[in-house]
Amino acid sequence: MDLRSLVAIETPVVLGPFGGMSSVALTAAVSEAGGLGSFGLYGLSGERISAVASELRALTSRPFALNLWLPFRAPGEHAPAGVDRAGFDRAEFDSAIAGLADLFAEAGVEPPQWPVAPLPDFSEQLEAALAAEPAVLSVIFGVPPSEVVEDAHSRGILVIGTTTTVPEARALEAGGVDAIVASGMEAAGHRPSFLSTPEASLVGGLSLIPQVVDAVDVPVIAAGGIADRRGVAAAFALGAAGVQVGSAFLATRQSVAPAVHRDRIRAAEAHETVLTRAMSGRAARGLPNHAVRAIEERGGSASFPLQNILTGVFRRRAAQDGRAELLSLWMGQSAGLSRFDDASDVFAELAAGVPEALR
Ligand SMILES: Cc1cc2nc3c(=O)[nH]c(=O)nc-3n(C[C@H](O)[C@H](O)[C@H](O)COP(=O)(O)O)c2cc1C
């Protein structure tokens, strides 16, 4: 099915959600341009989610997507032994704080104290996201439970899942999703693999897209490494019904990424990004910097989400101070193709790659 009629958009170009780094202005700009803007709800409370939805509605009356991380412990991620109520382990916390001491000091912040505030409850996030009635609820890290899909559908909300392999795509289709984002290994940010480890699920877009298209009947949205009209045209040639783009939009002035992060996106070479667990405890693609190297040299990170919460303490200060070496510099392998400072220019460039018949 045509993604445009499914979601009621003019151009089958999706702005990828950025958990922790989404911008209302950027999401609304892409929806207003005729695409589907997505907003990442990772880490937001129910109250914040409702506020974000209102802010989006004040800027656009067009469809947008809200994106949630499903509660999930990845294959290969260890479950700490003696956890507290929030799921954190005191011994792991103490050792992580000791390992990160230099980075807290370099950033000029105090290390966080035990106990650590947990991530907002998933059911609270879900309730707020559904109550906001976005056109689309997109999810990563698994197949949404059938009652979630049913609840969304009963409110007229479409559900989009995210795959990194053909078996994951089949599982998502069986779970009743309306469309599937196929995330090639080129993509920025966390690898959303859920049936196997990210490392055992690293399929490039050129291989992943046509094989997912062949395996499922729902529309497939190609993500990863698409940053200009050439990538868009290639994705449609491989059978995609739409594209989802992250890095090229993250580099624009409507993004809330720190200026030094946006600069690094434009300057990156294709070979420079790596998959690392250093900053968050989960494998994600970004540019290695001093913080990544320091954590990896010390033997790696604590588990997710503890590591992400702890590094967040120095990352927030580094963002204020414009210090790229202490940030999570998430970006994909085509980051260096990003040329435009304004989201509308990125959108026009991408739209130029959409086949005539679908524009
Ligand atoms: C900072 C950052 C945060 C991201 N957070 C999420 C997220 O919360 N949920 C999600 O589905 N995808 C997330 N992604 C992936 C993007 O939505 C998109 O699929 C990806 O960036 C596409 O690859 P590209 O950057 O090569 O275009 C994130 C990407 C970045 C750069």
The ligand as a Tripos MOL2 file, in Angstrom:
@<TRIPOS>MOLECULE
LIG
   31    33     1     0     0
SMALL
NO_CHARGES

@<TRIPOS>ATOM
      1 C1         20.3330   11.2180   18.2300 C.3       1 LIG1
      2 C2         19.5040   10.1280   17.6450 C.ar      1 LIG1
      3 C3         18.5010    9.5450   18.4000 C.ar      1 LIG1
      4 C4         17.6810    8.5520   17.8530 C.ar      1 LIG1
      5 N1         16.6670    8.0450   18.6070 N.ar      1 LIG1
      6 C5         15.7820    7.1870   18.0540 C.ar      1 LIG1
      7 C6         14.6350    6.7670   18.7920 C.ar      1 LIG1
      8 O1         14.4280    7.1510   19.9420 O.2       1 LIG1
      9 N2         13.7640    5.9300   18.1780 N.ar      1 LIG1
     10 C7         13.9520    5.4930   16.8810 C.ar      1 LIG1
     11 O2         13.1090    4.7620   16.3620 O.2       1 LIG1
     12 N3         15.0350    5.8790   16.1770 N.ar      1 LIG1
     13 C8         15.9440    6.7120   16.7270 C.ar      1 LIG1
     14 N4         17.0200    7.1340   15.9870 N.ar      1 LIG1
     15 C9         17.1780    6.6800   14.5830 C.3       1 LIG1
     16 C10        16.5990    7.7050   13.6030 C.3       1 LIG1
     17 O3         15.2470    7.9430   13.8650 O.3       1 LIG1
     18 C11        16.7440    7.2510   12.1410 C.3       1 LIG1
     19 O4         16.0890    6.0380   11.9080 O.3       1 LIG1
     20 C12        18.2020    7.1200   11.7410 C.3       1 LIG1
     21 O5         18.9200    8.2670   12.1340 O.3       1 LIG1
     22 C13        18.3190    6.9190   10.2410 C.3       1 LIG1
     23 O6         19.6530    6.8300    9.8450 O.3       1 LIG1
     24 P1         20.4680    8.0810    9.2410 P.3       1 LIG1
     25 O7         20.8920    8.9080   10.3770 O.co2     1 LIG1
     26 O8         21.6200    7.4410    8.5350 O.co2     1 LIG1
     27 O9         19.5470    8.8410    8.3280 O.co2     1 LIG1
     28 C14        17.8890    8.1010   16.5240 C.ar      1 LIG1
     29 C15        18.9240    8.6790   15.7700 C.ar      1 LIG1
     30 C16        19.7150    9.6810   16.3040 C.ar      1 LIG1
     31 C17        20.7690   10.3220   15.4460 C.3       1 LIG1
@<TRIPOS>BOND
     1     1     2 1
     2     2     3 ar
     3     2    30 ar
     4     3     4 ar
     5     4     5 ar
     6     4    28 ar
     7     5     6 ar
     8     6     7 ar
     9     6    13 1
    10     7     8 2
    11     7     9 ar
    12     9    10 ar
    13    10    11 2
    14    10    12 ar
    15    12    13 ar
    16    13    14 ar
    17    14    15 1
    18    14    28 ar
    19    15    16 1
    20    16    17 1
    21    16    18 1
    22    18    19 1
    23    18    20 1
    24    20    21 1
    25    20    22 1
    26    22    23 1
    27    23    24 1
    28    24    25 2
    29    24    26 1
    30    24    27 1
    31    28    29 ar
    32    29    30 ar
    33    30    31 1
@<TRIPOS>SUBSTRUCTURE
     1 LIG1         1 GROUP 0 **** ****
